[in-house]
């Protein structure tokens, strides 16, 4: 389940920036030939801006929890907050449910093979951008290509980090990210009972 301290930041977010791009090394020669090499490192990063002006009495408890978690405690966050973020990463496919997906994954591969899925007679099991978590405590991946109703191969945005085996998939906004806060902004009381922040929160996926 999401950790209250970090989840509060997500729930009150004014903006959320997600970066899951890998590390790339590039060189440009004198004749302008570009050479690029992927170095991996495709971790989820969330930059979150909490708006100024939320009442101090509303944030007093959450701020205490956030500062207690600080920058060394792992926590869980969800992008499925009812009324605010449920639309953000919703499941896009045509299966009748987001539960019932099972797949076989091999560590280091960028694909997994579905061995069971909710009934769908047309359309797609997944669309590009859908989220998949390998088990309730596994890592989260995004789907790179559409997966037709009659296909069982799912291409992921990065090599599988989880152990090899059969996995019950958590799909769409139900996924949970395990993260560490690496940037913790300072807060200030303004206009008597309102909180302002001197920067954004940054969370990195915890791979430990």
N, C-alpha and C positions, 0 to 999 in steps of 0.2 A: 504494500500500500504506500501511497505518497507520504513523505515526511512532512509534517505540518509546517515546519520552519521554512523550507525551500518552496513548498507548494504555495504558501501565501504569496511569495514573490511572483510566481506564475499567475496566480488567480487575479492579482491586482495589476498585472502588466498593462502598460500603455502601448508598448511595442515589444516584439520578440523577434530577434534575428537568429536564424539557425544556420550554422556552418558545419558541413560534414565533408568538405572537400579534402582530398589527400594532399600530402606534401609532394611538390613537384620541383625538380631541379632543371633549370634551363640555361643553356649557353647560346650565345649568338656570335658566330664567327665574323671575320672581316667582310666576307662576301654575303653576309646577312642570312646565312643558313642557320636555322634554329634547330637545336637538339634538345629534346625533353626526356626526362626520366622520372617515372613515378617512384616515390620513396615510401609509399604506404601512408600510415599515420592517419587513417580516415576515422577520426573520432567525432562524436557529436559535441558541438559547442553551442551554448545558448547565451546570447547577450540580451539582457532584459532591462527595460526602463520602467521603473515604477513612477507614476505621475506624482508631481508635487501637489499638495493640498489635501491629502487624505487626513482626517482628524487624528490627532495624537492618541485620543482615547481608543480609537479603532486599532491603531498599529502598536500601541504600547506593549501588549503581550507578544504579538508576533515578532517585534524587534528584539525582545529579550531572547526568544527562541532562536532567531537568526544569528544573533551575536554569540549565543552559547554554542551553536553548531560551528560557527566561525569558518575558517578555510581549511580545516583538516578533518572534518567529519563528513563521511559519505551520507547522502540522503537520496530519497526517491522523489521524482516529479512525474506528473501526468499532464497530458495536453487534452484532457477530457472533462474540463470543468463545466458543469451544467450551467447554461445561460451565458457563458462567456467564450469558451474555447472548444466546445463540443463539435463545432462545424469545421475546425481548423484542419484536423487530420482524419476526418471521417472516412470510413471504408467506401471505396468507389465501385467495387465490383458488383456482379449480379447474383452472387450466391444468396441463398435465402437466409443465411445467418453468418455471423462472424465467428461463431464457435463451431467446432467439428473439423477444423483443418489440422491435419497431421502430416509431417514431412520427415524425410530422412536427409540429414545434413552431414557433410564430411568436412572436418576442420581444414581450412585452407582453400576450399573450393568457393567459387562465387555463385554457385547454383545449389538449389536443393530440389528434391523430388517429392511431390505430394503423393502420399499413400492413401489419404482419405480427405474428403472435402464435402461441405454441404451441397445438396443437390442443386445443380444449375444446368438447364438444357440449352441455353444459348447465352450470348454475351461473353463476359469475361469473369474468371475467378478473381483476378486482380488487375488493376490498372496501374500504370507507372506512377510512382509516388506513394502508393499504399505502404503502410508500415507493418512489419512482421517482427515479433519477438519470439525467440526460440525457447519456449517454456516461460513460466511466470517469473523466473529469476535470470533468464538468459539475456543476451545482448539484443539490441534493436537494430533492424536493417530496413532499408527502403527497397521497394521493388523497382527495378530499372526498366523493364519492358512489360507491356500488357501480356497477361496470361489468359489465353482463350479457354472457353469452357471445356474443350476437349484436349487440353494440354495439361501436363503435370510438372513441367520444368519451370522453376521460378529463378530468375536471375537477380542477384542481390547487388547492392551498391558497393560492397566490400567483401573480401574473403571471410568465410565463417570463422569466428573467434571461439565459438563454443566447442565443446567436445563432440566427437563423432557419435551419431546415433539417431534414434527416432525421437522426434520432438513434437509435442502438442503446441501448436502455434497460437500465440496471442496476436490478434489482428486489429488494425485500425487504431482508433483513439484509446483503446484499452491497454496499449503497451505502457510499460513503466520504465523510465530511464533512471539508472543509478548514476548520480553525479556528485562532483565536489565543487564547492564555490571557490573560485580563484580570485575573484575581485569582489570585495565587499565595500560598497560605498558608505560614506559617513552620512548621518542624518542631522538635520537642524530643525528646531521648532521655529516656525514663522507665523506671523499674524495671529499670535496667541495660542491657537490650538490646531495648527496644521504642520505637517511634516514635509520637509523638502530634502532632496538627496543631491549629493555632489557628483554623481556619476551613475553608471549602470552596474547591475549585477552581471557577473559572468560565471557560467557553470560549464565544466568540462565533464564528459563522460568518464566515469571511474571504471577502468579496465582491470582493476585488481580483483 
